Amino acid sequence: MPVTDAVQPPLTPAERAIVKSYGGWTYFLMSFGLEPWEKDDADQGKRILEAFVRGEEDSE
């Protein structure tokens, strides 16, 4: 687990499941070209994650 996973914000169980599927917070952010140690990037990653969860809820 990369040390930058420690800067992961609080996540809901649904968000945590998505992040886990990417291998962790660091890999989730990096898959979108974001850097986990940059606050603006982490904030953007959280918004992306929230959109993923909303998309899953809409499809159910």
C-alpha positions in Angstrom: 0.0 0.0 0.0 1.5 3.4 -1.0 2.1 5.8 1.9 -0.1 8.4 0.1 -3.1 6.1 0.8 -2.9 7.6 4.3 -4.2 10.9 3.0 -7.5 9.3 1.8 -10.5 11.3 3.0 -13.3 9.7 4.9 -15.3 7.5 2.5 -18.7 5.8 2.5 -18.8 2.1 2.2 -19.8 2.4 -1.5 -16.9 4.8 -2.2 -14.5 2.5 -0.3 -15.5 -0.4 -2.5 -14.8 1.6 -5.7 -11.4 2.8 -4.4 -10.5 -0.7 -3.3 -11.3 -2.0 -6.9 -8.5 0.4 -8.1 -6.1 -0.9 -5.5 -6.4 2.1 -3.1 -6.8 5.8 -3.0 -3.4 6.5 -4.6 -4.1 4.3 -7.6 -7.6 5.6 -8.0 -6.4 9.2 -8.2 -3.5 8.4 -10.5 -5.8 6.6 -12.9 -7.3 10.0 -13.5 -4.0 11.8 -13.8 -4.4 13.2 -10.3 -1.7 13.4 -7.6 -2.8 12.3 -4.1 -0.5 14.7 -2.3 -2.1 17.8 -4.1 -5.1 18.9 -2.1 -6.9 20.2 -5.2 -6.4 16.9 -7.0 -7.6 14.9 -4.0 -10.7 17.1 -3.8 -11.3 16.5 -7.5 -10.8 12.8 -7.0 -13.4 12.8 -4.2 -15.9 14.5 -6.5 -15.2 11.9 -9.2 -15.8 9.2 -6.7 -19.0 10.7 -5.5 -20.2 10.9 -9.1 -19.4 7.2 -9.6 -21.5 6.3 -6.6 -24.4 8.5 -7.8 -24.2 6.8 -11.2 -24.4 3.4 -9.5 -27.4 4.4 -7.5 -29.2 5.8 -10.6 -28.7 2.5 -12.4 -30.2 0.4 -9.7 
